[in-house]
Amino acid sequence: MKKILFMVILLMTSLLQQAIAQDRTISGRVTDRSNGQGLPGVTVLVKGTTIGASTNADGTYTLSTPASATTLSFTSIGYASVDRPIGTASTIDIGLSADTKQLGEVVVTALGREEQKKSLGYSVQDVKGADLTQARETNVVNSLTGKVAGVQISNSSGATGGSSRILIRGAKSIQGNNQPLFVVDGQPIDNSSFSNSSSAGGVDYGNAASDINPDDIESITVLKGANAAALYGTRGVNGVVVITTKNGRKSRGIGISVNSTTSFETPLIIPKFQDQYGQGYGSFEYVDGAGGGDGDNVDESWGPKLDGRLIPQYNSPVVNGVRQPTPWVSPGKDNVRNFFETGRTLTNNVALSGGNDKAGIRVSFTNLDQKGILPNTFLKRNTVNVNGGVDITNKFKLSTNVNYSNTRGRRPSQGYDELNVMQQLYTWFGRQVKLSDLKDIYEQGGREGSRNYNWIQVYSSNPYYILNEATNDDERDRLIGNLTLNYALTDWLNITARTTNDVYNQLNQRRVGAETRDNAIQDDYTEERIYVLERNTEFLATVNRNLTEDFNIDGLIGVNRRDNRQNRSQVAAPELAVPGLFSLGNAGSPLVTGNNFGSSNDNNTGILNPVQKSRINSVYGSARLGYKNFAFLGVTARNDWTSTLPANNRAFFYPSVDASLVLTEALGITESVLSFAKVRGGYAQVGNDTDPYRLQAIYPARTPFGNGAQQTYFNTLFTPDLKPERTNSVEAGVEVRFLQDRIGLDLTAYQSTTTDQILNVPVSASTGYLFKVLNAGEVSNKGVEAILTIAPLPTSSPFQWNITTNFAANRNKVIKFDDEGQIKNLILGQSGFGVNVEARIGEKYGVLFAEDFLRAPDGQIIYEDGLPVADPTRKILGSYTPDWVGGITNRFGFKGVDLSFTIDTRQGGQLQSETNMWGNYTGALESTLNGREEGIVGDGVMLAADGITYVKNDVNVPAQDWNGAYYYNVRSSSVYDASFVKLREVRLGYQLPKSIVDKTFLKGIGISAVGRNLWLISSKAPGIDPETSFNSGNVQGLESTQIPSVRSYGFNINLTL
C-alpha cells in the first residue's frame, strides 16, 4: 500500500511540474514612439534563447514562451533595442525610439534618393504618412501646418476644395511663383492653380497638389532651401516637398487594410452682428423693395429699432393689394450662423498589398465625399493607385506607380461680388430679415412673380437662389504615372532609366440664372477648358563605393528632358435661347471667347497665349564623400538649356556644396549625456527661367467680329535678351541630442538673395505699350529655424510622451528693382476699394499701401466737422509677411491609447478686412451700436479757432455718419494684426489589444476621435480668421466677406485584415 501511495504522489508531482513548465502565450503591439504607429518586422525574442517572432504589418505579435522566460527583447534596424520583464503579463506593448548610433536615420532627398540624415549639410524635415490619414484634410498641404519649421501654409477659406498656399523660407520672386516643387516617388507633379478668385470676386478651384491622396503616402520630406533642392533645377529654388508613397515591398503575403474617416464641419468664427436695429436710414416702410417705399431700396441697417413696432415688410401679407404691417423684430442672434449647414466629409480607403523579398504591389482605392457648409456646395474625388515593383533578376529591377483621380466640385463664388452670398449676409443686409424665410420663399418657387424674391429687389439676390441657380462646377481627370528600370552593373554602380507623365483635363462650368440682379435678362453659361501635361525622361548612373577603409563616395550623374504643355480656353454664351438649358449649343447670341492662359491671381504676370509649350534639357551630377562615416563633403552641379530664354542666355549653370561633421563620432564622445552632435553648412546657386513667349510680340485671338477673325497685338514690350534669375543661398546649422536622444535640438540659420528677376513693369502709354518685360529686382531672405524634441520619460517606461516644437523667423526685404533706380514699387494686386499689395524698395515683400488718418504732431487723429480726416498721402500700413511662425505637438501613448494635439501660431503681419470695413459702414456689426441714439464724439483733435493749434474734438455726429467716414474713407481703420494661435489638431486613438482582435477575422483594429482647427485661441482680427486668403498666389493680406474657415471633428476607423 505504501508503495502504491508513493507511486501516486510521484506521478502527481511529475504532472504538476509539467503543468508548471508548459509554455504560455504573450501578445502585444510594437509602435514607433515618435508617432504611435505600428512597426512591422520587429524581432521579438525571449532573451537568452532563439525563441522568437516578428511583428505583423500593424506591429502586432504573438509568442509562446517557456515558463523559464523572464525577459523579452525587441529589436529592429534603425531603432534602439528594448528589454522588457515579462512578470505575470500576458500582453506586452512597447514603443521603440530611433537609434542614431546604428546606420543613422535615412531620409528621402533630391531625385528620390535615400541618404543618411547625418551626412547632409542642409536641413530637411519629414512627416510620416500615418499622421495625415486620421485628422485629415481634403487638401494634403494643410496637414503640414504647424509641423515643419520654416514652412508657412495658408488655407484660403472654408469653401469646399479651396486652395492652399505653402511658402518655405519666405518669398523670393516678386511676380513669379513662390511655392515649392512637389515630387512624388521621384516624379515632379504640377501644382498649378487656375482659380480666378480675388477680392473683386471669382471662384477658387483649388491647387493641383490637392489631388494627392493622403492614404497612399508613406512619408513627406521637406527640402527647405536651394542647398537641398539644387539638383531639381529651376523649380527647386523655393524648396521641394518630396512625397514617398506606399508599396507592397514590406508586406509578407496578402494584406488588406481599410481606413475610414467621417468628419463634420462647422464655421470656426463669424462676425458679431447687432440685433437691435433694422433696415433703412432712420425710418422704413416696404412697398416694392426698389425705392417705392421708405428706404426699402436701402441695404444697410441704420433703420428703426427692432422693438416690435408694426411696419410693412418684404414678407408681410398682402390684402387687397395693400401690404399689412407686421412686428419689426430681430430674427435672433444665430440668424446668420444658422444659414450655414453642418458640413460632412466621408473618406474611405481600401488597400490590397502583397509582396516578398523579390516583388511587391499595393492597389488602393479612395473615395472622398464632402458636403460644404454652404448649401449646394460639394467636393467628390475618387482615386485609384497602383504601386509595385519586381526584381526580374538579382540585378535588374522594375517598378511603376500609376495614380488616377477624378475630382468633381461645386464651388461658391467669393470676394466682393453679388454672387458671393457672404457679401450680403455679413455686410449689405437688413438685420430684421429672417434667413430661413428666404429659404422657404425659394423652395416654394418664389413670390410675387419672382423665383429670386428677396428682402430687397435691387442690388442683392435671394442667397438660396444664388447658391442653387448661379453655380460653379468643375471636373478634373488626372493621370500621374512613372516607369523605372534599374540595373546593377556592379555592387557599387547602378543605372536607372525613368519616364514620368502627369496629365490632366479640367472643365469649369459657370451657370448663372436669368433673375440674378447682375444678369436679369437671360440665363448665361461659360465653359473653361484646361489641359496640362508634364513629361520627364531621365537616365541616372549612381555610385556608392568604399574607396578605402576610411573613405566612401556616394554620387550620381544624370540627364533629363522635361516637356510642358498647357492649354486654356474659355467660351461664354451670355444669352441662352431656351431657359434652363445650359449649353454652348443653346446660345441665343454670338459666343464670346476669352483665351486667357495664366492665373489671374497676381497682377501683371503676363497672360499671353492660350497654348504654352516649353522644354528644358538638363545635365546634372552630385557626389558626397564620407570619411569614417562622421565627416561628409557634398557637391552638386546642374546645367539647364531652356526654350523660354534667348539662345545666348538659354544655358545656365548652378552649383552647390555642403559639408557635415558628426562631432560625437569624430571626437569619440560616448557619454550618455551628449548622445549626438553635428555641425553642417553649405552654399548653393539656383537659376530660374520664365514663362514661354516673353521674347517677342504675339497676337492673341479674340472674339470674332462678325464672320471675321480678330487678332490683338499684346500691350507688353518684350525683351529679346532676357537672362535667367539667380538665387544664391548659404545655410549653417547644428544638431545636438542629449540623454540617449531624449532631448534634441536642431538649429539652422540661412540667407538667400534672388537677383535678375524677370518682371513686367509699367511704362508710359506714350510708348505704345503698358508694360515691359525686363531683368530687374533683388529680394533677400534671412532667418533662423529651431526644432526641439523632448521625450520626458525613459524608453523603458510603459507610458510614452513626446514633445516636438518648431520655430522659424524670416526677415524678407525688397532690395532694388532696376539698376537705374527709376522703379520704386510694383503693385502685385489690389482690393476692390483701393488697398494695394505692393513690393517696395527697402520693405518687406507684400506691403499694404492705402489711406491712413491725418494726424496731429502728437499722433492723434484730426477731425473736421466731427468726422475723421484721411491723410491725402497714402502710406504703408503693414505687410502680410509674418515675423515668425511656430508649432508644438504633444503625443502621449499608453497600452494602445494614443493622444496627440498640435498648437500652431503665426505672429506679426497685417491684413485688411473688407468684412469689417463694410460691416461697420452698413451698420450690420455689433461694433456699430455705439452712439446709435446719442451720437458719437470721435476721439481725436480738431483745429482751434486760430487755425494753427489743435484742441480736443467735441463735435457730436450721428453714428451712421461717423462709421461711414471712419471705416470707408480711411482704409487703415480696417487693417488688423494678423497674428493668431490655433488648436490645429487633436487625436485620441485606441488600438484594440490582440487578445480581442484574435476573436475576430481581423489582424488589427484601431479607432480614434479626431479634430482639426478646433479653437482659435488668440486673434486680433475681429470676426474673421486671419489665416484667410483668396487663392494660393502672391496677393495675400486681403479679406472680403470670406466664407468662414471651418472646425472639423469626427472619428477614424482603421482595420487590418
ZABA-415655 format. One record per residue (C-alpha): residue in three letters; x negated, y negated, z. Coordinates in steps of 0.1 Angstrom, whole numbers, plus 5000, padded with zeros to 4 digits. Layout:
<nudos>
AlaXYZ
...
</nudos>
This chain:
<nudos>
Met500050005000
Lys497249765009
Lys495549844975
Ile498849764957
Leu499249434976
Phe495649344969
Met496149404932
Val499349194931
Ile497548904948
Leu494648934925
Leu496948934894
Met498848624907
Thr495648434914
Ser494448514878
Leu497748404863
Leu497648084884
Gln494148004872
Gln495148054836
Ala498147824840
Ile495947564856
Ala493447594828
Gln495947564800
Asp495447274776
Arg497746964779
Thr498746724751
Ile497746354752
Ser499146104727
Gly498845734721
Arg498045444697
Val494845264689
Thr495144904679
Asp492844614669
Arg492644384700
Ser492544074678
Asn495944124662
Gly497644424679
Gln497944624647
Gly497344994645
Leu493945124634
Pro493745424611
Gly490845674611
Val489745614647
Thr487945914661
Val489346024695
Leu487046284713
Val487146454746
Lys483846324760
Gly481046584761
Thr482846814736
Thr483646844700
Ile487446844706
Gly489046554689
Ala491446404664
Ser491746094641
Thr494445834642
Asn497145814615
Ala497845514593
Asp499745344621
Gly497045404647
Thr498845694665
Tyr497146014676
Thr497946344694
Leu495246554710
Ser495246884730
Thr492746854759
Pro491447124782
Ala492047094819
Ser488447014825
Ala488646694803
Thr488146374823
Thr487446104797
Leu488446024761
Ser486045844738
Phe487445614710
Thr485045524681
Ser485445354648
Ile483045194624
Gly482844814630
Tyr484444844665
Ala482944874699
Ser483445224713
Val485545264744
Asp485745544770
Arg489045574789
Pro489545804820
Ile492346054815
Gly493646094850
Thr497146224850
Ala498246024820
Ser499946194790
Thr499945864770
Ile496845654765
Asp496945344743
Ile493745154736
Gly492644834719
Leu489344814701
Ser487244504696
Ala484944424667
Asp481344524673
Thr478844274659
Lys475944504668
Gln476944754641
Leu476644674604
Gly478444354610
Glu481844204602
Val482544234565
Val484443964546
Val485543914510
Thr483643634493
Ala483343494458
Leu484343724429
Gly485943964454
Arg482644084468
Glu482344224503
Glu479444084523
Gln478344084559
Lys479643774575
Lys476343724594
Ser474443694561
Leu476443394549
Gly475143044551
Tyr478642884549
Ser481842904568
Val484643154560
Gln487743254580
Asp490243534574
Val493743614584
Lys495043974585
Gly497944074563
Ala499844214594
Asp500043854607
Leu502043754576
Thr504844004575
Gln506743974608
Ala507343604615
Arg507243554577
Glu507743264554
Thr509143284519
Asn506043084508
Val502943274520
Val500942954520
Asn502942834550
Ser501843134570
Leu498342994573
Thr499442684591
Gly497542634624
Lys495442944619
Val492442834598
Ala490142544608
Gly489942264583
Val493042374564
Gln495942134563
Ile499342264550
Ser502442064543
Asn505742224537
Ser507841994515
Ser511242024532
Gly513942274543
Ala515142324507
Thr515142694496
Gly511842784479
Gly510242444484
Ser506642394475
Ser503742384500
Arg500542184497
Ile497242324510
Leu494242094515
Ile490842214526
Arg488341964540
Gly490041664526
Ala491041524492
Lys488141504467
Ser489841404435
Ile491541064431
Gln494041164404
Gly493341534399
Asn494241854417
Asn493141874453
Gln494342224461
Pro492242534463
Leu492042814438
Phe493943134446
Val492343464438
Val494043804442
Asp491744104441
Gly489143914421
Gln491743764397
Pro492343384396
Ile496043314395
Asp498043004387
Asn499342774414
Ser501042504393
Ser504042314405
Phe506442194378
Ser508642004402
Asn509841654394
Ser510841574429
Ser509841234443
Ser511240954464
Ala513340854435
Gly515041194431
Gly514441524413
Val514041884422
Asp511342084440
Tyr510942414422
Gly508142534445
Asn504442614438
Ala503542924418
Ala501443074446
Ser504743134464
Asp505243444441
Ile502543624462
Asn504243884483
Pro503143904519
Asp503944274522
Asp501244354497
Ile498544154514
Glu495744334533
Ser493844014542
Ile493343654533
Thr489943494534
Val489543114531
Leu486342994514
Lys486342644527
Gly483742444507
Ala481842424475
Asn479042624491
Ala481242924495
Ala483042874462
Ala480342764438
Leu480543094418
Tyr484143014408
Gly483042724388
Thr485242414380
Arg488142534401
Gly486142614432
Val485442254442
Asn488442244465
Gly487842584481
Val489242924474
Val491943134490
Val490843494484
Ile493643754488
Thr492944124491
Thr495944354485
Lys496744694500
Asn495845014482
Gly496145374489
Arg492445454495
Lys492745474533
Ser495745704532
Arg495546074537
Gly498246254519
Ile501546074512
Gly502745794534
Ile505945584533
Ser506445254551
Val509545044554
Asn509344684566
Ser512444484571
Thr512844124584
Thr516143934590
Ser515943574600
Phe518343294604
Glu517642924597
Thr519042604613
Pro517842244610
Leu514842164632
Ile515641804636
Ile518141554622
Pro518641174629
Lys520641054658
Phe523840884645
Gln526140634661
Asp529740734665
Gln531240404678
Tyr531740204646
Gly533140304612
Gln533040194575
Gly533239834564
Tyr532039484572
Gly533839394604
Ser537339494592
Phe538639774570
Glu541639904551
Tyr541640174524
Val543640124492
Asp541740294463
Gly538140324476
Ala536940104448
Gly537439754463
Gly541239734462
Gly541339734499
Asp539539554527
Gly535939684524
Asp537040024510
Asn534140004485
Val531639944513
Asp529440244520
Glu528040114553
Ser529240144589
Trp529439784602
Gly533239814604
Pro535839824632
Lys535140004665
Leu536340374664
Asp538740314692
Gly541840494679
Arg543540194662
Leu545740274633
Ile544140204599
Pro544940334564
Gln542140564554
Tyr541040784525
Asn542741094540
Ser545840914552
Pro549141054539
Val550740854511
Val554540804515
Asn556440634486
Gly553240514472
Val552140354505
Arg549140484524
Gln550040534560
Pro547840414589
Thr546140694609
Pro543940684640
Trp540540534634
Val538340774654
Ser534940944653
Pro534841304639
Gly532341394667
Lys528641384673
Asp528041714654
Asn529741604623
Val526641594601
Arg524941894619
Asn528042104612
Phe527742024575
Phe524642254574
Glu525342624572
Thr523242884590
Gly520642994565
Arg519843364563
Thr516843534549
Leu516643914543
Thr513344064533
Asn513044444527
Asn509944624516
Val509344984508
Ala505845114500
Leu504745454490
Ser500945524493
Gly498845824489
Gly495145904485
Asn492046084494
Asp488346024491
Lys488446014453
Ala491645834445
Gly494445624460
Ile497645454449
Arg500145234465
Val503545144450
Ser505644874466
Phe509044714461
Thr510144404480
Asn513544224478
Leu513943874492
Asp517343724495
Gln517543374511
Lys520643164516
Gly519842804523
Ile521142564550
Leu522842364523
Pro526042514508
Asn525542694474
Thr521742704475
Phe519743024475
Leu516443194465
Lys516243554454
Arg513043744445
Asn512244104435
Thr508644214435
Val507044544423
Asn503444604429
Val501244904418
Asn497744914431
Gly495445214426
Gly492145344417
Val490345674409
Asp486745794409
Ile486645954374
Thr483246084382
Asn480846024411
Lys479545724391
Phe482545604371
Lys485445434388
Leu488645274375
Ser491145054394
Thr494144854385
Asn496644624401
Val499844514385
Asn502444284401
Tyr505744184386
Ser508143934402
Asn511443794392
Thr512443474411
Arg515843304408
Gly516843004427
Arg519442734431
Arg517742424445
Pro519142104458
Ser518341764444
Gln516141544466
Gly514941184471
Tyr516940864467
Asp519540994443
Glu523241034443
Leu522741404436
Asn520941434469
Val523741474494
Met521441384523
Gln521241024509
Gln524940994516
Leu525141184549
Tyr522141014565
Thr522540654554
Trp525240534530
Phe528140674549
Gly531340584568
Arg530840724603
Gln534640784606
Val534541044578
Lys535041404588
Leu532941614565
Ser534941934570
Asp537841734555
Leu535841664523
Lys535142044521
Asp538942114523
Ile539541854496
Tyr537042014472
Glu538142374478
Gln541742274473
Gly541042144439
Gly540641774447
Arg543141504455
Glu544841214437
Gly543841344403
Ser540141394410
Arg538241714420
Asn535541474432
Tyr537841284455
Asn535641134483
Trp535940884512
Ile534740624487
Gln535440624450
Val532240434439
Tyr528540504445
Ser528840844461
Ser530441174451
Asn532041434474
Pro529041614488
Tyr530741954482
Tyr531441864446
Ile527741774442
Leu526442104456
Asn528842314435
Glu529142114403
Ala525741954399
Thr523342244403
Asn519642304396
Asp519042674387
Asp515642824378
Glu514343174370
Arg510743284367
Asp509443614354
Arg505843674362
Leu503343944355
Ile499943954371
Gly497644244363
Asn494044344361
Leu492044644350
Thr488544704364
Leu485944964353
Asn482845024374
Tyr479845234365
Ala476945314389
Leu473845324368
Thr471845404399
Asp472445404436
Trp471545034436
Leu472744894402
Asn476444874392
Ile478044754360
Thr481644614362
Ala484044514334
Arg487244344343
Thr490144194324
Thr492944004340
Asn496243834329
Asp498543604347
Val501543514326
Tyr505043374334
Asn508043224318
Gln510242984337
Leu513642844328
Asn515142544346
Gln518742464341
Arg520442144353
Arg524242124352
Val526041804361
Gly529841784363
Ala531541504345
Glu533141354376
Thr529841274394
Arg529540894399
Asp526440864378
Asn527841074350
Ala531641004349
Ile532041074312
Gln531441444302
Asp529541734316
Asp525841734308
Tyr523342014306
Thr519542024304
Glu517142314298
Glu513442314305
Arg511242604294
Ile507742664308
Tyr505242914297
Val501942964315
Leu499143214306
Glu495643264321
Arg493443544308
Asn489943624322
Thr487543874308
Glu484243924326
Phe481244154329
Leu479144184360
Ala475944364370
Thr475544394407
Val472344484426
Asn471944594462
Arg468544744469
Asn465944764497
Leu462844614482
Thr460744724512
Glu461444854547
Asp462044494557
Phe463444324526
Asn466844374509
Ile468344204479
Asp471944174470
Gly472743994438
Leu474743974406
Ile474743834371
Gly477843794351
Val479643634321
Asn483243524319
Arg485643384293
Arg488843214306
Asp491643114283
Asn494542904294
Arg497742814276
Gln500742614289
Asn503842514271
Arg506542294284
Ser509642164266
Gln512942004276
Val516241974257
Ala519341794270
Ala522941794259
Pro524141484276
Glu527741524265
Leu529341864263
Ala532241924239
Val534042194260
Pro534242114297
Gly532542374319
Leu530642554291
Phe527042464299
Ser525142554268
Leu523042364243
Gly525342504216
Asn528242314232
Ala526641974227
Gly529141704217
Ser526441464207
Pro522841494194
Leu520441684216
Val517741484234
Thr514241634236
Gly511641554261
Asn508341734256
Asn506641634288
Phe503841874298
Gly502341794332
Ser503741744366
Ser505441414374
Asn504341444410
Asp501541204405
Asn501340874387
Asn499140814356
Thr497541164354
Gly498341184317
Ile501341354303
Leu500141424269
Asn501341724250
Pro504041994253
Val501342254244
Gln498042274261
Lys495242524253
Ser491842534268
Arg488842774271
Ile485842794294
Asn482843034288
Ser480643094317
Val477343254328
Tyr476643284365
Gly474543464390
Ser473743494426
Ala471043654448
Arg470843704486
Leu467543814501
Gly467643964535
Tyr464744014559
Lys465244284586
Asn468944224585
Phe468643904605
Ala467343634581
Phe469043564548
Leu468543334519
Gly471143304491
Val471243114458
Thr473843084431
Ala473842934397
Arg476642884371
Asn476842724337
Asp480242644321
Trp481042544285
Thr484442384284
Ser486642304254
Thr488141994271
Leu484941784271
Pro482941644241
Ala480341854225
Asn477341664241
Asn478841704276
Arg480542034272
Ala477942234291
Phe477342174327
Phe475242354353
Tyr475642364390
Pro473542554417
Ser473842634454
Val471542754481
Asp472342874516
Ala470543044545
Ser471343204578
Leu469343334607
Val470643564634
Leu468743434664
Thr469643714688
Glu468243974665
Ala465243774653
Leu464243704689
Gly465144044702
Ile467743904727
Thr469644184742
Glu471144014773
Ser474844074777
Val475343704784
Leu474443604749
Ser475843864725
Phe475243684692
Ala473743364680
Lys473343244644
Val472442924626
Arg473342864590
Gly473242584563
Gly473542524526
Tyr473742284497
Ala475942314466
Gln476842124435
Val480142194416
Gly481342054383
Asn484841994370
Asp486241924336
Thr489541764326
Asp492941844310
Pro493041914273
Tyr493541644247
Arg491941354265
Leu489241274240
Gln491241134211
Ala494641004203
Ile497541244198
Tyr501141194185
Pro503741344208
Ala507041444193
Arg510141264204
Thr513941294199
Pro514641274161
Phe516140954147
Gly519041084126
Asn517641354104
Gly514041224106
Ala511341344130
Gln509641104153
Gln506041104165
Thr504940854191
Tyr501440704195
Phe500340764230
Asn499740454252
Thr496440564266
Leu493040474252
Phe490840784253
Thr487140804259
Pro485141034234
Asp482141074257
Leu483741194290
Lys481341364314
Pro482241634339
Glu483041534375
Arg480341634401
Thr480741734437
Asn477641754459
Ser478141934493
Val476042014523
Glu477042224553
Ala475442344585
Gly476842554613
Val476142764644
Glu477943074657
Val477443204693
Arg479143474712
Phe478843554749
Leu479743834774
Gln479844114749
Asp481743894724
Arg484443804748
Ile483743434742
Gly482843304707
Leu482242954693
Asp481842864656
Leu480842504648
Thr480542354613
Ala479542014600
Tyr479841924563
Gln479641634539
Ser480641614502
Thr480641344476
Thr482541364443
Thr481341134415
Asp482141064379
Gln485841124385
Ile487941134353
Leu490640874358
Asn493440704340
Val493140334349
Pro495440054339
Val494239804312
Ser495639484299
Ala498639524275
Ser496839294251
Thr494539584242
Gly497539764227
Tyr497340024255
Leu498540064290
Phe495840294303
Lys492340404296
Val490640734304
Leu487040704318
Asn484540834343
Ala484840634374
Gly485340684411
Glu483440824441
Val485040984471
Ser483241114502
Asn484441354529
Lys482541444560
Gly483841634590
Val483441894617
Glu485242224624
Ala485342434655
Ile486742784662
Leu486842904698
Thr487743264706
Ile488243394742
Ala489143744755
Pro489643674792
Leu489944044801
Pro487344314796
Thr487844574768
Ser488344844794
Ser491544664807
Pro494844814795
Phe496144464793
Gln494944264762
Trp494743884759
Asn493043704731
Ile492943324725
Thr491943164692
Thr491642784690
Asn490642584659
Phe489942214654
Ala489042014624
Ala488341634619
Asn487741494584
Arg486741144575
Asn487641054540
Lys486740744521
Val487040604486
Ile483540464479
Lys484040304445
Phe485740314411
Asp484040164381
Asp480340064382
Glu481239704372
Gly483439674404
Gln486439544385
Ile488839804398
Lys489739774434
Asn492640014438
Leu494640264419
Ile498340334425
Leu498940714430
Gly502640684434
Gln505440464447
Ser508540494468
Gly511740374452
Phe511540054472
Gly508139904470
Val505840114491
Asn502740214471
Val500540514478
Glu497040404467
Ala493440484465
Arg491540164477
Ile487840104479
Gly486540144515
Glu489640304527
Lys490940654534
Tyr492540824504
Gly496240774502
Val496840444519
Leu500340304522
Phe500539944508
Ala503539724513
Glu505039424532
Asp504339364568
Phe505739104592
Leu504438754591
Arg502738704624
Ala501638414645
Pro497938384656
Asp498738584687
Gly500238864667
Gln503938804675
Ile506538834647
Ile507638504632
Tyr511338444630
Glu513238194608
Asp516938124614
Gly516938424638
Leu515638664612
Pro512138814609
Val510038694581
Ala507938904557
Asp504338824550
Pro504138724513
Thr500738904512
Arg501239284510
Lys498939484533
Ile497639834541
Leu500039984566
Gly498040304572
Ser497140624553
Tyr498840964551
Thr495441134558
Pro495441264595
Asp492541204619
Trp492341574630
Val494341894629
Gly494242194652
Gly495942504664
Ile495942764692
Thr497143124692
Asn497543334723
Arg498043704719
Phe498943954747
Gly499144334745
Phe500144604770
Lys501244954764
Gly502644894729
Val504044554737
Asp502644264717
Leu503443894724
Ser501843614705
Phe502543244699
Thr500942964679
Ile501042594685
Asp499542364659
Thr499141984657
Arg498341704633
Gln497141384648
Gly496841054631
Gly498040934597
Gln501240744588
Leu504440794567
Gln507140564555
Ser510740684562
Glu513540564540
Thr515940764561
Asn515140524590
Met514940214567
Trp518340274551
Gly519940434581
Asn519340114601
Tyr520239884572
Thr523640064568
Gly524440094605
Ala524540474604
Leu521940544631
Glu522240524668
Ser519540264670
Thr521940014653
Leu524340004683
Asn522239734700
Gly523939394697
Arg527039514678
Glu529239294699
Glu526939024713
Gly524438984685
Ile520639014686
Val517938764696
Gly514838904680
Asp511638954700
Gly509138704685
Val508438344679
Met509638064657
Leu508237724646
Ala508737454671
Ala510137114662
Asp506636984655
Gly506337234626
Ile502937344639
Thr503237534672
Tyr505337834679
Val507937884706
Lys509938194717
Asn512738284693
Asp516138214708
Val518438224678
Asn521238484680
Val522338654648
Pro524838934640
Ala523339284644
Gln524039364607
Asp522039064595
Trp519139144619
Asn518939504609
Gly519139424572
Ala516239174575
Tyr514139374599
Tyr514339714581
Tyr514939624544
Asn512939314539
Val509839444558
Arg508639794549
Ser506239824578
Ser509339844601
Ser509840204588
Val506240314588
Tyr505540564617
Asp502740754632
Ala502841094615
Ser501341284644
Phe503141594657
Val502841904679
Lys504842214669
Leu505542554684
Arg504842714650
Glu505343084656
Val506443324683
Arg506443714680
Leu507443964706
Gly506944324694
Tyr507044674707
Gln505544984692
Leu507545284704
Pro505445554721
Lys504645864702
Ser506546074728
Ile509745914715
Val508745884678
Asp507946264677
Lys511546334684
Thr512446174650
Phe511346234615
Leu509145924616
Lys505445874624
Gly505845514638
Ile508445274648
Gly507844904655
Ile510344634664
Ser509844274670
Ala511643944676
Val510243664656
Gly510543284652
Arg508943014631
Asn509042634636
Leu510942674668
Trp510242344685
Leu509042004675
Ile507241944708
Ser506041594701
Ser506741344673
Lys506740964669
Ala508840954637
Pro512540934649
Gly515041174635
Ile512741344609
Asp510041604606
Pro506741404600
Glu505341714581
Thr507741644552
Ser506941574516
Phe508541584482
Asn506141814464
Ser502641954466
Gly500941674447
Asn498741384458
Val501641144465
Gln502341214502
Gly503340994532
Leu506740914518
Glu510141034531
Ser513540954517
Thr516641134532
Gln514841464531
Ile516541794535
Pro515641884571
Ser512942134578
Val514242454594
Arg513642654625
Ser513743034619
Tyr514543314643
Gly515243684637
Phe513844034640
Asn511544274622
Ile511644644620
Asn508644854607
Leu508945224601
Thr506245464590
Leu507145804575
</nudos>
